[in-house]
Amino acid sequence: MIETKCSNCEKTIWKYPYEIKSYKHLFCNGNCKREWQIKHWSGKNSPFYKGGLIERICKQCGKKFQVYPCFKDCKYCSQKCYWKTMEGVRPWNYGLTKETDTRVKKGIEKMSKTLTGRTLSKSQCNNMRKSMILSHKKKVFGFPKGNRKSFRDKESYLKGSLKMGKAMLIKWKDPEFVKKQMKARNITPNKTELRFEKFLNKILPSEYEFVGDGQLIIGGRCPDYVNINGRKKLIELYGDYWHRNDDPQDKINHYKQYGFETLIVWEHELKDLLKVKNQITQFNNI
């Protein structure tokens, strides 16, 4: 890996050679990337800019309206105009209902059986309803001017995603929220972690246990291995791909606030098990 700097905050990061050749701008994380895009990808500077709004004529009422180039195939200026064109058109189900057709009745009964026991909150129902309406609008109407600005305006979309990212960072500091997320994702140790755990048990039997599935949360973060004999020591196994943009010192400093010592072991270091063994023995003062 090659040392370079983040295009937004100029923090030192490590990247693979193909990334440096392929991308003009490199970032340490997603938030930095969004901040940089908000500064530089607005208006005509955006790579998605194609000349601004396009004028269209509604096929129903003949009224002129404006849309962005990505919605150039938009035919109608509003929902009212769309539904006017649908008057007299045969519906997709041929007007059949559960009272008039046995096939429809059987289909509804089958669906109700699969959904029994599943309860949704009011907010979940509202979110589902909104997403269905928005997807329908996007396909048919293309969000003409005045509707859903965030989907058409790149800058406001990026600002919204940045706010959402900050809100999620606050949530991930809550141990209960992290535990629920881990449980929902059904996280289990991967092949590399299982291999490292066997190696760890050979060197230090009954010393460390895998807790990367959410068993232990420290300040909103979940370590991989923890000492189970009363010593405040942690071991983190970093994958070369997934942690290529991470600074190991950030994780060490984070756990240090709570009185834990941390050893970072990289995936590529497992090729030399003797070297890893020396690191672990030194870390445990053996």
Secondary structure, 3 states (H helix, E strand, C coil): CEEEECCCCCCEEEECHHHHHHCCCCCCCHHHHHHHHHHHCCHHHCCCCCCCCEEEECCCCCCEEEECHHHCCCCCCCHHHHHHHCCCCCCCCCCCCCCCCHHHHHHHHHHHHHHCCCCCCHHHHHHHHHHHHHHHHHHHCCCCCCCCHHHHCHHHHHHHHHHHHHHHHHHCCCHHHHHHHHHHHCCCCCHHHHHHHHHHHHHCCCCEEECCCCCCCECCECCCEEECCCCCEEEEEECCCCCCCCCHHHHHHHHHCCCCEEEEEEHHHHHCHHHHHHHHHHHCCC
